[in-house]
Amino acid sequence: MNRATLLVLQLLVAVVLIGIWHVGTSVPFFGVKILPPFFFSTPYDVGARIVKWLREGTIWWHLYITLLESVLAFVIGSLAGAMIGFWFARKQLVAAIFDPYIKMMNALPRVVLAPIFALWFGLWIWSKVALGFTLVFFVVFFNVYQGVKEVSPTILANARMLGMNERQLLRHVYWPSALSWMFSSLHTSVGFAVVGAVVGEYLGSYAGLGYLIQQAEGVFDVAGVFAGMIVLAMFVILIDVMVSMVEKRLLVWRPDPGDARA
Amino acid sequence: MLEAVTVAFHVAERGVFTAVERADLSVAAGEFVAIVGPTGCGKSTLLNVAAGLLKPAAGVARIFGEPLTRLNGQAGYLFQADALFPWKTALENVAIGPETAGVASVEARANAKTWLRRVGLENFANRYPHMLSGGQRKRVGLAQVLIRDPKILLMDEPFGPLDAQTRQIMGNLLLELWHADRKAVLFVTHDLEEAIALADRVVIMSAGPSSRIIGDWRVPLKRPRDISEVRLEKEFHELHREIWNVLKSEVLKGYAQTTLAGAAS
């Protein structure tokens, strides 16, 4: 299928869904609206709200805050995850000692940490960065760990026969392998960074998209909630496109990077 | 080169599994020796001992008289499976050997280019391994090993995964490069025809486990050879028949064992 047809079909899905929404909220069947506007708002109201936000310019501030939190959580979480994952994979004893704790921490639902982080780091951006960090860290950690462990034994033997010492093995074999696994999980970790930021904002903050949605919910402003969700969805798609572009550049040597998501 | 080498593994719950029993094999400098044997006879094991990747349970591997205690630094190893670094281009893959040894990057790359030309891939220098065909990957592998100028070349069924035509072309390329600068070659294969066509000596191993070396023939064919033409000569056929008579029973034994083992488990 060519790209134009695909795009048209993708847009068609949105048009149909919005159409159903519109009909359900504004056309009564036997005197009853299937989707009462009090609970579902209407496409027009939601659109008008987004336009209003854009015109007033308030939305940019919230977007900026969410973006900042996501980027910080992603960068710090990735760095820590990559370094510790690499260290654990190379030192089996360390990995064995910490194994149960890593599993315990990873099994913990991060939402329960949000209030504690708010207590520790305050309601400003750092409590959200911390929440995003706990999500991103584990994705990157497990991928880098796996990447180092799963280096092909043949490639390793070949590298040693080519005369590589331990340091050169790290640089030319373990590190590229670990990075390739990390890059292939880029979509997941970036997504988690955004989730951490928004959930953190939702649970207590002064600004950000999560804050916007939470405020609207507090006064039963359904149009505001839906508008916030749509802006958030657009934001995520934009980030995903950028991640795909970065991924394409970083993984040129991979047969098909799209298939290898973790 | 290899003296009374025994390779044994401790297999959990089943005691000791002896892969190769007291194998003696010596390769002279500049000699091309092919090892042929049925599947699972421990040919590759023997090669790994010569490379220093595996420590023999008994016996010694000697390289130019010196007992081998660590990795064999004078050997180049061409593996059966893909061993190129997938995250490096063909050129980077070839240049990595000299770079590891401390040669400046510019110089190493220039040298790598020369080697890529020698194996006929000068136009593919910037391709990544997954963009190359199986035969092209083997060519890059050959260049990657030969650029280090090893005194000994160890090859573990290097052309095994290739189709028949590509194998012949690769065989001729190997002979051509080997003629330019004769190295001692230890070439493992399960293909007797390939072994006779390429080698100075053909060594036969018995079916495993505890396989031994059971035959050693000198190949009387003249050099330089063309792999596809040499197969038509009378001496080739006579030698082939002679070796095959010995090898056949071993192949059947090896086959019976693998099927029996399969039935038992």
Contacts between the chains, C-beta under 8 A, distances in Angstrom:
chain1	res1	chain2	res2	distance
A	152	B	81	7.7
A	152	B	83	7.9
A	154	B	79	5.3
A	154	B	81	4.5
A	154	B	82	7.0
A	154	B	83	4.7
A	155	B	83	5.6
A	155	B	84	7.8
A	155	B	85	6.4
A	157	B	53	5.8
A	157	B	77	7.4
A	157	B	79	7.0
A	157	B	83	7.3
A	158	B	77	6.9
A	158	B	79	6.0
A	158	B	83	3.7
A	158	B	84	7.8
A	159	B	85	7.6
A	160	B	53	7.5
A	160	B	71	6.0
A	161	B	51	6.3
A	161	B	53	7.6
A	161	B	71	7.0
A	161	B	72	8.0
A	161	B	75	7.1
A	161	B	76	7.0
A	161	B	77	4.3
A	162	B	96	6.3
A	162	B	97	4.9
A	162	B	100	5.9
A	162	B	144	7.2
A	162	B	145	8.0
A	162	B	148	6.9
A	163	B	73	6.7
A	163	B	97	6.8
A	163	B	100	5.0
A	163	B	101	5.9
A	163	B	148	7.1
A	164	B	100	5.2
A	165	B	100	8.0
A	168	B	100	5.5
A	172	B	85	6.7
A	172	B	88	7.9
A	172	B	96	6.6
A	172	B	100	7.9
A	173	B	85	7.1
A	176	B	85	7.4
A	176	B	87	4.3
A	177	B	87	7.7
A	180	B	87	6.6
A	252	B	128	6.8
A	253	B	86	5.7
A	253	B	87	4.8
A	253	B	88	7.5
A	253	B	89	7.8
A	253	B	128	4.0
A	253	B	129	7.7
A	253	B	130	7.0
A	254	B	86	7.7
A	254	B	130	7.3
A	255	B	130	4.4
